[in-house]
Amino acid sequence: MASTTKNTAPYGSWISPITSDLVIKEAIGLSEVRVDPFEPGVVYWSESHPEEGGRITICKLQDNGSKFEEIIPKEFNCRTRVHEYGGGAFLVHKKQVYFSNFGDQRIYKQDAVPGATPVAITPDGKGWRYADATVTHTGRHLLCVREDHGVLETGASEALATIVSIDLKTQEQHVLVSGCNFYSSPRISKHGMLAWVQWNHPNMPWDDTELWIGKLNSTGDALEKNTIKKVSGGVGISVMLPKWTPDDKLLYINDKTNWWNLYRLEDDGSETNLCPQNSEIGVPQWTFGGSDYECDVKNRGEILVTFNHALSILKTTGQLVPLDTGGNLHSHVHMSPDGKSTYLLVGSPTKFPTLIRMDMKTKAVTVLREAARVGVDPGYYSIPQEITYPTADNLVSHGYFYPPKNKDYAAPEGALPPLLVKVHGGPTSATNPCLDLEVQYFTSRGIGILDVNYRGSTSYGREFRNQLRQNWGIADVDDCCNGALYLANKGEADIKRLAIDGGSAGGYTTLSALTFKSVFGAGASMYGISDVETLAKETHKFESHYVDILIGPYPESRDVYIARSPIYHLDGFNCALVIFQGDEDEVVPPNQAQMMFDAVNAKGLPVAMRMYEGEQHGFRKAENIKDCLESELYFYSKIFGFYAPGLTVELKIYNL
């Protein structure tokens, strides 16, 4: 019988098979599942490869898994920069792939087979970017969102968004819809009705949006004026992701009951909530091309839905029938054109994101592609506990607590582990408990993780989401601090060894918590914001008025911006900080990282910084992901006084 005796070692110093090399080894990012409406039995998707500098390619597979193919050539990168965050970068129609290429932002067309040559169908040198395309019912035109950056050279203050029609024969482009700051989700019915979502500054797509429809004319170059009308949304309502059913009924997601639920537009213009729930379908539309529900293509009236990420069939009676896929987090749902299969991404606390096929008759599941194959014994995985805890203003916050876990190790009796509070970006976003080796990297070494869904996060309804309005830098900070203290007071963490990290908006919360509170002894900011006034003045169009809602209108509320910018209040900063930043970041300018580093260094506090060459907003290169992970652990080991074996990094920590 094998021995079950564990080694005794301090928290943080456990030896783990989950190395930084394992985190990036064979790791791919799966997204953008697509089907060709004329090609049953085949699924397409995009995947990112850290070992190729984060390049995104398009892949194809027979649904029985018999033939995997990478479609686009190595010199192409399927990624659009519309809204900077992209998404909706490709589609497939009649065995032709249409995709946006990152380097020049043009749309290319090629046969959906390896070795085919992509041919540009949009002009060069215009400064035009494209996203969220669909082919019309006639097959003659491509409809998509176009973002025109060329107008900036003629004095415009921001890029111009429109919905355009591209003639696939002549390549001529016609503007169908214009006049708003933003558009998304142009979707055409089989009888030529176009639906789309639009909104204006200062709103983001989860604030106030509108759903419109209009009939495309016979030549495909304009909408018939007397058919154009708003059908849903408005002030205090977020509507998103319209789809047409096979019998031309319009479905969409709407949150007028506080929750993003699924609606149908009736012939008389009224709206029917198809399944009222105090839970949500969908996620905030930071990117294009999502698919959180799917119509039955055979028009049997059933709909696949993902309330709270769980997959179910919504019957015509309104009944929800849960489906078992082996996971509990589902997205990018698409049904094959013959109705026999559904393709989607699924994950769980013990399953990496995985592309699966579900047989719609038997409900049997076939795994087609996994984001990672690492072969780690589950004894090293920490299973998260969903927690709700009290926070400021007699309200509550939420999160996932991952206790330290390693089947080979135990801590000395009476010892308490360090705790790392992780802050998701956005801030209008959410964390979920899908298996993440970067989390397990820490927990398997004896460091607890609290992944916080602070007030303002999604999946808890509009009311909870709106609690961050005018309160960014306050509510989120309180929730992170109170979460850490909640676990420390329960005996789950060492109150003297609390750390916090986050990227982008999560980096701002991290820096704010370290500046304005005295809960944490150390923190790590990944491309975080230190000066929200600079962000308000310098960021890209999509987020250029985001902080108006989160903090207040600028410049009228400039004093509030100054009050909430960590860089101006470092008199209260009294802990250790490590900063990670890309030198080509256009969302959070690199000078913000440098300013923060210089200021903390001038105070004589422990501080370190990595500036990664060629990285943008978020790290895509394998070597930088590895270095960031190891450097963060190394930093905590030096600050909190534990030995972290197996690290290969050299990080200069000033003032240590």
C-alpha positions in Angstrom: 0.0 0.0 0.0 1.4 3.4 -1.0 2.3 5.8 1.8 -0.1 8.7 2.4 2.3 10.6 4.7 2.7 14.2 3.5 5.8 16.3 3.7 5.7 19.1 6.1 6.8 22.5 4.8 5.9 26.1 5.2 3.1 27.6 3.1 4.5 29.1 -0.1 7.4 26.7 -0.2 5.7 23.5 -1.4 7.1 21.9 -4.5 4.5 21.7 -7.3 4.4 20.0 -10.7 2.5 23.0 -11.9 5.5 25.0 -13.1 5.5 28.1 -15.2 6.6 26.1 -18.2 3.6 23.8 -17.7 1.3 26.9 -17.5 2.4 27.9 -21.0 3.1 24.5 -22.4 0.6 23.5 -25.1 -1.7 26.2 -23.7 -4.0 27.7 -26.3 -6.8 30.1 -26.1 -10.1 28.8 -27.6 -12.7 31.2 -28.8 -15.0 32.3 -31.7 -16.7 29.0 -32.4 -18.3 29.1 -35.9 -20.3 26.9 -38.2 -20.8 27.2 -42.0 -24.6 27.2 -42.7 -23.9 25.1 -45.8 -21.5 22.6 -44.3 -22.9 20.1 -41.8 -20.5 18.0 -39.7 -17.7 20.6 -39.6 -16.8 23.1 -36.9 -14.5 26.1 -37.0 -13.0 28.1 -34.2 -10.1 30.5 -33.5 -7.3 29.8 -31.1 -4.4 31.9 -29.8 -0.9 30.5 -29.4 1.4 32.1 -26.8 4.5 30.4 -28.4 3.7 32.3 -31.6 3.6 35.7 -29.9 -0.1 35.4 -29.2 -1.0 34.9 -32.9 -4.6 33.9 -33.5 -5.3 31.3 -36.1 -8.5 29.6 -37.5 -9.0 25.9 -37.1 -11.3 23.4 -38.6 -12.4 19.9 -37.6 -14.8 17.2 -38.7 -17.1 16.8 -35.8 -16.1 13.2 -35.2 -12.6 14.5 -34.6 -11.1 12.7 -37.5 -9.5 15.6 -39.3 -8.0 18.7 -37.7 -6.7 21.5 -39.9 -5.3 24.9 -39.4 -6.8 27.1 -42.2 -4.9 30.4 -42.5 -1.2 30.7 -43.3 1.3 31.4 -40.6 1.9 35.0 -41.7 -1.7 35.9 -41.0 -3.2 36.7 -37.6 -7.0 36.6 -37.2 -7.7 39.5 -34.9 -9.6 42.7 -35.3 -8.9 46.0 -33.4 -12.4 47.4 -33.5 -13.1 48.7 -30.0 -9.5 47.6 -29.4 -10.7 44.5 -27.7 -11.9 42.9 -31.0 -13.8 39.7 -31.3 -16.1 38.7 -34.2 -13.0 38.4 -36.4 -14.1 35.7 -38.8 -17.0 33.8 -40.3 -17.4 30.9 -42.7 -19.9 30.8 -45.6 -20.1 28.2 -48.3 -16.7 26.9 -47.5 -15.2 30.3 -47.7 -13.5 31.9 -44.7 -13.7 35.7 -44.2 -11.4 37.1 -41.6 -9.8 40.3 -40.3 -6.0 40.3 -40.4 -4.3 42.0 -37.4 -1.4 43.5 -39.3 -3.3 45.6 -41.8 -6.9 45.2 -40.4 -8.2 44.3 -43.9 -10.7 41.6 -44.5 -9.4 38.6 -46.4 -11.2 35.8 -48.1 -9.9 32.3 -48.7 -11.1 28.8 -49.4 -11.6 27.0 -46.0 -8.7 24.6 -46.6 -5.0 24.7 -45.6 -2.7 26.0 -48.3 -5.3 28.3 -49.8 -4.2 31.9 -50.5 -6.0 34.7 -48.7 -7.1 37.5 -50.9 -8.0 41.0 -49.5 -11.5 42.2 -50.2 -11.2 45.6 -48.5 -8.9 48.4 -49.5 -5.5 49.2 -48.0 -4.5 52.6 -46.5 -8.0 53.7 -45.5 -7.6 53.2 -41.8 -10.7 51.0 -41.8 -11.2 48.1 -39.3 -14.0 45.5 -39.4 -15.8 43.2 -37.0 -18.9 41.1 -36.4 -19.6 40.3 -40.0 -22.4 38.2 -41.5 -23.3 37.3 -45.1 -26.7 38.4 -46.4 -29.5 36.1 -47.2 -28.7 36.5 -50.9 -25.0 35.6 -50.4 -24.0 38.7 -52.3 -23.0 41.0 -49.5 -21.0 41.0 -46.3 -22.5 43.2 -43.5 -20.3 44.3 -40.7 -19.3 47.0 -38.2 -16.7 49.3 -39.7 -14.5 51.6 -37.6 -12.9 54.4 -39.6 -9.7 55.7 -38.2 -8.8 57.5 -41.3 -11.0 60.4 -40.3 -8.6 61.2 -37.5 -6.2 62.5 -40.2 -8.8 65.0 -41.3 -9.4 66.5 -37.8 -12.1 64.2 -36.4 -11.8 63.7 -32.6 -12.5 60.0 -32.7 -12.9 57.1 -35.1 -16.2 56.8 -37.0 -18.4 53.7 -36.5 -20.9 52.5 -39.1 -22.5 49.4 -40.3 -21.5 48.8 -43.9 -22.4 46.4 -46.8 -19.5 45.0 -48.8 -20.4 43.7 -52.3 -18.5 40.4 -52.5 -18.2 40.7 -56.3 -17.2 44.4 -56.8 -15.8 45.0 -53.2 -17.7 48.2 -53.2 -18.8 49.4 -49.7 -22.0 51.1 -48.8 -22.9 52.6 -45.4 -26.2 51.2 -44.2 -26.4 52.7 -40.6 -24.6 55.7 -39.2 -25.0 58.5 -36.7 -24.3 56.7 -33.4 -21.0 56.3 -31.6 -21.1 52.5 -31.5 -22.7 49.6 -33.3 -22.6 45.8 -32.9 -24.3 42.6 -33.9 -25.6 43.3 -37.4 -27.8 40.2 -38.1 -29.8 39.5 -41.2 -32.9 37.4 -41.5 -33.6 35.0 -44.4 -36.1 37.6 -45.7 -33.7 40.5 -45.6 -34.5 42.2 -42.3 -31.4 43.6 -40.6 -31.2 43.8 -36.8 -28.4 45.7 -34.9 -27.5 47.2 -31.6 -26.4 50.8 -31.2 -25.4 53.2 -28.3 -23.8 56.5 -27.7 -21.3 58.0 -25.3 -21.0 57.9 -22.3 -22.7 54.5 -22.3 -21.0 51.2 -22.5 -22.8 48.2 -24.1 -24.0 47.1 -20.6 -25.5 50.5 -19.9 -28.1 52.0 -22.2 -28.3 50.4 -25.6 -31.0 50.1 -28.3 -32.1 47.4 -30.7 -33.1 48.5 -34.2 -34.3 46.8 -37.4 -34.7 47.7 -41.0 -35.2 46.0 -44.3 -32.2 45.7 -46.7 -33.2 46.7 -50.2 -32.9 44.5 -53.2 -29.5 45.8 -54.3 -28.0 45.4 -50.8 -26.6 48.9 -50.6 -29.2 50.6 -48.3 -32.0 50.1 -45.9 -35.6 50.9 -46.9 -36.3 54.1 -44.9 -39.9 53.4 -43.9 -38.8 50.1 -42.3 -36.2 51.4 -39.9 -37.3 51.5 -36.3 -36.2 50.9 -32.7 -37.8 47.8 -31.2 -36.2 47.4 -27.8 -33.9 49.0 -25.3 -33.3 52.6 -24.2 -32.6 54.5 -21.0 -31.8 52.1 -18.2 -31.8 49.0 -20.4 -29.0 46.9 -21.9 -30.1 44.9 -25.0 -27.6 42.7 -26.9 -27.0 39.7 -29.1 -30.0 39.7 -31.5 -30.6 36.5 -33.5 -33.3 35.5 -36.1 -35.1 32.2 -35.7 -35.6 30.0 -38.7 -39.1 31.5 -39.1 -37.8 35.1 -38.8 -38.7 35.9 -35.2 -36.2 38.2 -33.5 -34.7 37.0 -30.3 -32.4 39.1 -28.1 -31.1 39.6 -24.5 -32.6 42.4 -22.4 -32.1 43.4 -18.8 -35.2 45.5 -18.0 -36.2 43.1 -15.2 -32.7 43.6 -13.6 -31.5 40.4 -15.2 -30.2 39.7 -18.7 -33.0 37.4 -19.9 -34.0 36.1 -23.3 -36.8 38.0 -25.2 -38.7 37.6 -28.4 -40.1 40.4 -30.5 -43.8 39.8 -31.3 -45.5 40.8 -34.5 -47.4 43.7 -32.7 -44.1 45.1 -31.4 -44.5 43.8 -27.9 -41.7 41.8 -26.1 -42.0 38.4 -24.5 -39.6 37.2 -21.8 -39.3 33.6 -22.8 -38.0 32.4 -19.5 -38.1 34.9 -16.6 -35.2 34.1 -14.3 -33.3 35.8 -11.5 -30.1 34.9 -13.2 -28.4 35.9 -16.4 -27.7 34.9 -20.0 -24.6 36.4 -21.5 -21.6 38.5 -20.4 -20.7 42.1 -20.9 -20.0 42.8 -24.5 -16.4 43.8 -24.3 -15.8 41.9 -27.5 -17.9 41.1 -30.6 -19.1 37.7 -31.8 -20.5 36.1 -28.6 -23.2 33.4 -28.7 -24.7 32.7 -25.3 -27.9 31.1 -26.7 -28.8 29.3 -30.0 -32.0 28.7 -31.9 -33.0 25.3 -33.1 -32.2 25.5 -36.8 -35.0 22.9 -37.5 -37.5 25.4 -36.1 -38.8 23.0 -33.4 -39.1 26.0 -31.1 -36.5 24.9 -28.7 -33.6 27.2 -27.7 -30.2 26.4 -26.1 -29.6 28.9 -23.3 -26.8 29.5 -20.8 -28.3 30.9 -17.6 -25.5 31.5 -15.2 -23.2 29.7 -17.7 -25.2 26.4 -17.2 -26.4 24.9 -20.4 -30.1 24.0 -20.7 -32.8 23.5 -23.4 -35.6 26.1 -23.2 -38.8 24.3 -24.2 -41.7 26.1 -25.9 -43.6 25.7 -22.6 -40.9 27.8 -20.9 -39.5 24.8 -19.1 -35.7 24.6 -18.6 -34.2 21.2 -19.1 -30.5 21.0 -17.9 -28.0 19.3 -20.1 -24.9 17.5 -18.8 -21.7 18.3 -20.7 -19.3 17.3 -18.0 -18.7 21.0 -17.1 -20.7 23.9 -15.7 -19.4 26.9 -17.7 -20.6 27.2 -21.3 -20.2 29.8 -24.0 -20.0 30.2 -27.8 -23.0 28.0 -28.6 -23.6 27.1 -32.2 -25.8 24.5 -33.8 -24.9 22.7 -37.0 -27.0 23.5 -40.1 -28.6 20.1 -40.1 -29.6 20.4 -36.4 -27.8 17.2 -35.5 -25.0 18.7 -33.5 -24.3 21.6 -31.2 -20.7 22.9 -30.7 -19.7 25.0 -27.8 -16.9 25.7 -25.3 -17.2 24.2 -21.8 -15.1 24.4 -18.7 -15.3 23.6 -14.9 -13.1 23.9 -11.8 -11.3 20.7 -12.9 -11.6 21.1 -16.7 -9.8 23.5 -19.0 -11.9 25.3 -21.6 -12.7 22.6 -24.1 -14.5 22.6 -27.5 -17.1 19.9 -27.5 -19.8 18.5 -29.8 -23.2 17.5 -28.3 -25.3 15.1 -30.3 -28.8 16.7 -30.2 -30.6 13.4 -30.3 -28.7 11.3 -27.7 -27.1 14.3 -25.9 -23.8 12.4 -26.0 -20.7 14.6 -25.7 -17.5 14.4 -27.8 -14.4 16.3 -26.9 -13.0 18.0 -30.0 -10.2 20.3 -28.7 -8.8 21.1 -25.3 -7.1 24.4 -24.3 -4.3 22.4 -22.6 -3.3 18.9 -22.0 -1.0 18.9 -19.0 -1.7 15.6 -17.2 -1.7 17.0 -13.7 -2.9 14.8 -10.9 -6.2 16.3 -9.5 -4.6 16.0 -6.1 -2.8 19.3 -6.9 -5.9 21.2 -7.8 -7.7 23.5 -5.4 -11.5 23.4 -5.9 -13.0 26.8 -5.3 -15.6 27.6 -2.7 -18.1 30.2 -3.8 -18.5 32.7 -0.9 -20.7 35.8 -0.2 -19.4 38.1 2.5 -20.4 41.4 4.1 -18.8 44.6 2.9 -19.3 48.3 3.3 -22.6 50.1 3.4 -24.4 47.0 4.8 -24.0 45.3 1.4 -22.4 42.1 0.2 -19.8 41.0 -2.2 -18.9 37.7 -3.8 -15.9 35.6 -4.8 -14.3 32.2 -5.2 -11.9 31.1 -2.4 -9.2 28.6 -3.4 -7.5 27.2 -0.3 -3.9 25.9 -0.6 -3.9 22.4 -2.0 -1.0 19.9 -2.7 -1.4 16.2 -2.2 2.2 15.9 -1.2 2.4 18.7 1.4 1.0 19.9 4.7 1.9 23.0 6.6 3.3 23.0 10.1 0.6 22.8 12.8 -0.9 26.2 13.6 0.5 27.9 10.5 -1.7 30.1 8.4 -1.1 30.6 4.6 -0.5 33.8 2.7 -3.5 34.9 0.7 -3.5 36.5 -2.8 -6.6 38.5 -3.7 -7.1 38.6 -7.4 -9.0 41.4 -9.0 -10.6 40.9 -12.4 -10.3 43.6 -15.1 -13.1 45.5 -16.7 -14.2 46.5 -14.2 -17.5 45.5 -15.7 -16.7 41.9 -16.0 -16.6 38.8 -13.7 -14.4 36.0 -12.7 -15.6 32.4 -12.9 -14.3 29.1 -11.5 -13.0 27.6 -14.7 -9.7 25.7 -14.2 -6.8 28.1 -14.5 -3.3 26.9 -14.0 -2.1 30.4 -13.1 -4.4 30.2 -10.0 -3.3 26.6 -9.3 0.4 27.7 -9.7 0.0 29.6 -6.4 -2.4 27.3 -4.5 -0.3 24.2 -5.2 2.6 26.0 -3.5 0.6 26.8 -0.4 -0.8 30.3 -1.2 -4.5 30.8 -0.9 -6.4 32.7 -3.6 -9.5 34.8 -3.3 -10.9 35.7 -6.8 -13.3 38.6 -6.1 -16.5 39.5 -7.9 -16.8 43.0 -6.3 -19.8 45.2 -6.6 -20.0 46.2 -10.3 -19.3 42.6 -11.5 -21.7 40.9 -13.8 -23.8 37.7 -13.4 -25.6 39.3 -10.3 -28.0 41.5 -12.1 -28.1 45.2 -13.2 -28.6 46.5 -9.7 -25.4 44.9 -8.4 -23.6 45.9 -11.6 -24.7 49.6 -11.1 -23.4 49.7 -7.5 -20.0 50.6 -9.0 -21.4 53.7 -10.8 -19.6 56.8 -9.4 -17.9 54.4 -6.9 -15.0 53.0 -8.8 -11.9 53.1 -6.6 -14.2 52.8 -3.5 -16.7 49.9 -3.7 -14.3 47.6 -5.5 -11.5 48.4 -3.1 -13.7 47.9 0.0 -14.9 44.5 -1.4 -11.3 43.3 -2.0 -10.1 44.4 1.4 -13.2 43.1 3.2 -12.9 39.7 1.4 -9.3 39.3 2.6 -10.2 40.3 6.2 -13.2 38.0 6.1 -11.0 35.0 5.3 -8.3 36.1 7.7 -10.8 36.4 10.5 -12.1 32.9 9.7 -8.6 31.5 10.1 -8.1 30.8 6.4 -5.2 33.3 5.9 -2.4 35.0 7.7 -3.5 38.6 8.2 0.2 39.7 8.1 0.7 38.1 4.6 -2.1 39.4 2.5 -1.3 40.4 -1.1 -3.4 41.6 -4.0 -3.0 41.6 -7.8 -4.9 42.6 -10.9 -4.6 43.6 -14.5 -5.9 46.8 -16.3 -8.9 48.0 -14.2 -8.0 45.2 -11.7 -4.6 46.9 -11.6 -6.2 50.2 -10.7 -8.1 48.5 -7.8 -4.9 46.9 -6.7 -3.0 50.2 -6.7 -5.9 51.9 -4.9 -6.1 49.3 -2.3 -2.4 49.6 -1.6 -2.6 53.4 -1.5 -5.8 54.1 0.4 -6.0 51.1 2.7 -3.6 49.3 5.0 -4.8 45.7 4.6 -2.2 44.3 2.2 1.5 43.9 2.7 2.3 43.6 -1.1 0.7 43.8 -4.5 1.3 43.3 -8.2 -0.1 45.6 -10.8 -0.3 44.2 -14.4 -0.8 47.2 -16.8 -2.8 48.9 -14.1 -4.0 52.5 -14.0 -2.4 54.9 -11.5 -3.8 58.1 -12.8 -7.5 57.9 -13.8 -7.4 61.5 -15.1 -4.7 60.5 -17.7 -6.9 57.5 -18.6 -9.9 59.9 -19.1 -7.8 62.0 -21.4 -5.7 59.5 -23.3 -7.5 56.2 -23.8 -9.2 54.9 -26.9 -12.7 55.6 -28.2 -14.5 52.6 -26.8 -13.6 53.5 -23.2 -13.1 57.2 -23.6 -16.3 58.0 -21.5 -16.4 54.8 -19.5 -15.0 56.6 -16.5 -17.7 59.3 -16.7 -20.0 56.6 -15.4 -17.6 54.9 -13.1 -16.3 58.1 -11.4 -18.0 61.2 -12.9 -18.1 63.4 -16.0 -14.7 64.8 -17.0 -13.5 67.5 -16.6 -16.4 68.7 -14.4 -15.4 66.0 -11.8 -11.7 66.5 -12.1 -11.3 66.9 -8.3 -12.8 63.4 -7.9 -10.4 62.0 -10.4 -7.4 63.4 -8.6 -8.8 62.2 -5.3 -9.1 58.6 -6.6 -5.8 58.5 -8.5 -3.1 56.5 -6.5 -0.3 58.5 -8.0 -1.3 61.7 -6.2 -1.7 60.1 -2.8 1.4 58.1 -2.1 1.8 59.6 1.3 -0.4 56.7 2.5 1.4 54.1 0.4 3.4 51.9 2.8 3.9 48.4 1.3 5.7 46.5 -1.4 4.8 46.7 -5.1 5.8 44.9 -8.3 4.6 46.3 -11.7 4.3 44.4 -15.1 3.6 46.5 -18.2 3.7 46.2 -22.0 5.6 49.0 -23.8 3.0 49.1 -26.7 -0.1 49.3 -24.5 -2.6 51.8 -26.0 -5.3 51.2 -23.4 -3.1 52.0 -20.3 -0.1 54.0 -21.5 3.3 52.7 -20.2 4.1 56.0 -18.7 1.6 55.3 -16.0 3.6 52.3 -14.9 6.8 54.3 -14.9 5.3 57.1 -12.9 4.1 54.7 -10.2 7.4 52.9 -10.1 9.4 56.1 -9.7 7.1 57.4 -7.0 7.3 54.2 -4.9 11.0 54.0 -5.4 11.4 57.5 -4.3 9.7 56.6 -1.0 12.3 53.9 -0.3 9.7 51.1 -0.4 10.4 47.6 -2.0 9.5 48.0 -5.6 10.2 46.2 -8.9 9.1 46.5 -12.5 9.1 44.5 -15.7 8.5 46.4 -19.0 7.9 43.9 -21.8 8.9 44.9 -25.3 6.3 44.4 -28.0 3.4 43.6 -25.6 0.1 45.4 -25.7 -2.8 45.4 -23.2 -2.5 41.9 -21.8 0.5 39.6 -22.3 0.4 37.2 -25.3 4.0 36.0 -25.6 4.8 32.8 -23.8 8.1 34.0 -22.5 6.5 37.0 -20.9 3.6 35.1 -19.4 6.2 32.7 -17.8 8.4 35.5 -16.5 5.4 37.5 -15.1 4.2 34.5 -13.2 7.5 33.5 -11.7 8.5 37.1 -10.9 5.3 37.7 -9.0 5.9 34.6 -6.9 9.5 35.5 -6.4 8.5 39.0 -5.2 6.1 37.7 -2.6 8.6 35.2 -1.4 11.1 37.9 -0.7 8.5 40.3 0.9 6.8 37.6 3.1 9.9 35.6 3.9 9.3 32.2 2.5 11.5 30.1 0.2 10.0 29.5 -3.3 11.9 26.6 -4.9 12.3 26.1 -8.7 12.2 29.7 -9.8 14.4 30.7 -12.8 13.9 34.5 -12.8 16.1 37.3 -11.8 14.1 40.3 -10.5 15.7 43.3 -9.1 13.8 44.6 -6.1 14.8 48.1 -5.1 14.9 49.1 -1.4 14.5 45.6 -0.1 
